[in-house]
Amino acid sequence: MNKAKDQLSRELIKGWTQVAAGNQNMTASAHTIRIANATDAAAVSRLLKNSYSALLPAFYEDTVMAQILPLITKANPLLLNSGMFYVAMAGRGNVVGCGGWSVRRPKIGVKMNSQGNIRHFATHPDWLRRGIGRGILHRCIKAARSQKIERLNCYAALGAEPFYGANGFLAIKQIDVPISGDFSFPATLMCHELS
Ligand SMILES: CC(C)(COP(=O)(O)OP(=O)(O)OC[C@H]1O[C@@H](n2cnc3c(N)ncnc32)[C@H](O)[C@@H]1OP(=O)(O)O)[C@@H](O)C(=O)NCCC(=O)NCCS
């Protein structure tokens, strides 16, 4: 990472932390979590775009962002209809958080016996650090346990490691997740043993 980018990243991380700190001082989060469905597609895509475009540039080069953003900000219809994907609702029916899990590995589609995979977690930048991500993650963990899943894997975006770490996941290794064609996404493989 070059010096200017490094400096910019520090500023953005500071900004993210300040946004989060500001949110912590606000009143408790009034949100509800429910299973998503196909009608949430547009709102989830909007949330992914708002969250990823505001929060990921602190950790990724501009060139990487320009390549991957259009590819990772579309709601996945399979996930939306799976019964294993959740949305957090607040205000007048706004989707302010999302996330879920699947038994198939993202991109590869291989089913791993007794293992699940965390998918598409995002919280709106105005709603950070109010327990929305944690609430959704714990719904996933509970559902996975009820289906006898022994381990949840996660390709954590670089800035999301502390979030998953605070919720029982251990970092295993740095990996490049293939997104499309030549594009890949540097991430951290993290795992949560459920058994
Ligand atoms: C990662 C993300 C989903 C977390 O959502 P969130 O709703 O703000 O998380 P929560 O409020 O539930 O945080 C739960 C705990 O995780 C930890 N945590 C969350 N964000 C953190 C951060 N930026 N730095 C350090 N710890 C953090 C804290 O321990 C927090 O508890 P606390 O607020 O009581 O200290 C959100 O930051 C996000 O959307 N990031 C951008 C997109 C992204 O990286 N998604 C993951 C893709 S794999």
The ligand as a MOL file (V3000), in Angstrom:
LIG
                    3D

  0  0  0     0  0            999 V3000
M  V30 BEGIN CTAB
M  V30 COUNTS 48 50 0 0 0
M  V30 BEGIN ATOM
M  V30 1 C -18.7510 -5.8590 10.2840 0
M  V30 2 C -20.1080 -5.1760 10.5090 0
M  V30 3 C -21.1870 -6.0310 9.8000 0
M  V30 4 C -20.3830 -5.1320 12.0200 0
M  V30 5 O -21.7080 -4.6350 12.2030 0
M  V30 6 P -22.2210 -3.8840 13.5250 0
M  V30 7 O -23.7170 -3.9450 13.4770 0
M  V30 8 O -21.6170 -2.5390 13.6400 0
M  V30 9 O -21.6310 -4.8100 14.6760 0
M  V30 10 P -22.1320 -4.9110 16.2040 0
M  V30 11 O -22.6220 -3.5870 16.6770 0
M  V30 12 O -23.0810 -6.0510 16.3330 0
M  V30 13 O -20.7570 -5.2800 16.9300 0
M  V30 14 C -20.6490 -6.3910 17.8170 0
M  V30 15 C -19.2670 -6.3950 18.4140 0
M  V30 16 O -18.2830 -6.6440 17.3840 0
M  V30 17 C -17.0990 -5.8560 17.6390 0
M  V30 18 N -16.9470 -4.8520 16.5630 0
M  V30 19 C -17.8430 -4.4900 15.6280 0
M  V30 20 N -17.3200 -3.5640 14.7840 0
M  V30 21 C -16.0520 -3.3280 15.2250 0
M  V30 22 C -15.0020 -2.4730 14.7880 0
M  V30 23 N -15.1380 -1.6640 13.6970 0
M  V30 24 N -13.8320 -2.4720 15.4680 0
M  V30 25 C -13.6670 -3.2660 16.5630 0
M  V30 26 N -14.6410 -4.1030 17.0290 0
M  V30 27 C -15.8150 -4.1420 16.3730 0
M  V30 28 C -17.3310 -5.1730 18.9970 0
M  V30 29 O -16.8720 -6.0610 20.0060 0
M  V30 30 C -18.8570 -5.0720 19.0360 0
M  V30 31 O -19.3700 -4.9870 20.3390 0
M  V30 32 P -19.4000 -3.5510 21.1110 0
M  V30 33 O -19.9650 -2.5450 20.1410 0
M  V30 34 O -20.3060 -3.8260 22.2660 0
M  V30 35 O -17.9810 -3.2590 21.4820 0
M  V30 36 C -20.1050 -3.7160 9.9800 0
M  V30 37 O -18.9990 -3.0440 10.5210 0
M  V30 38 C -20.0300 -3.6090 8.4700 0
M  V30 39 O -21.0670 -3.6160 7.7960 0
M  V30 40 N -18.8130 -3.4650 7.9080 0
M  V30 41 C -18.6120 -3.2660 6.4690 0
M  V30 42 C -18.9750 -4.4940 5.6660 0
M  V30 43 C -18.2190 -5.7160 6.1000 0
M  V30 44 O -17.0150 -5.7070 6.3160 0
M  V30 45 N -18.9660 -6.8180 6.1850 0
M  V30 46 C -18.4450 -8.1080 6.5180 0
M  V30 47 C -18.1960 -8.8190 5.2460 0
M  V30 48 S -17.4040 -10.3940 5.5470 0
M  V30 END ATOM
M  V30 BEGIN BOND
M  V30 1 1 1 2
M  V30 2 1 2 3
M  V30 3 1 2 4
M  V30 4 1 2 36
M  V30 5 1 4 5
M  V30 6 1 5 6
M  V30 7 2 6 7
M  V30 8 1 6 8
M  V30 9 1 6 9
M  V30 10 1 9 10
M  V30 11 2 10 11
M  V30 12 1 10 12
M  V30 13 1 10 13
M  V30 14 1 13 14
M  V30 15 1 14 15
M  V30 16 1 15 16
M  V30 17 1 15 30
M  V30 18 1 16 17
M  V30 19 1 17 18
M  V30 20 1 17 28
M  V30 21 1 18 19
M  V30 22 1 18 27
M  V30 23 2 19 20
M  V30 24 1 20 21
M  V30 25 1 21 22
M  V30 26 2 21 27
M  V30 27 1 22 23
M  V30 28 2 22 24
M  V30 29 1 24 25
M  V30 30 2 25 26
M  V30 31 1 26 27
M  V30 32 1 28 29
M  V30 33 1 28 30
M  V30 34 1 30 31
M  V30 35 1 31 32
M  V30 36 2 32 33
M  V30 37 1 32 34
M  V30 38 1 32 35
M  V30 39 1 36 37
M  V30 40 1 36 38
M  V30 41 2 38 39
M  V30 42 1 38 40
M  V30 43 1 40 41
M  V30 44 1 41 42
M  V30 45 1 42 43
M  V30 46 2 43 44
M  V30 47 1 43 45
M  V30 48 1 45 46
M  V30 49 1 46 47
M  V30 50 1 47 48
M  V30 END BOND
M  V30 END CTAB
M  END
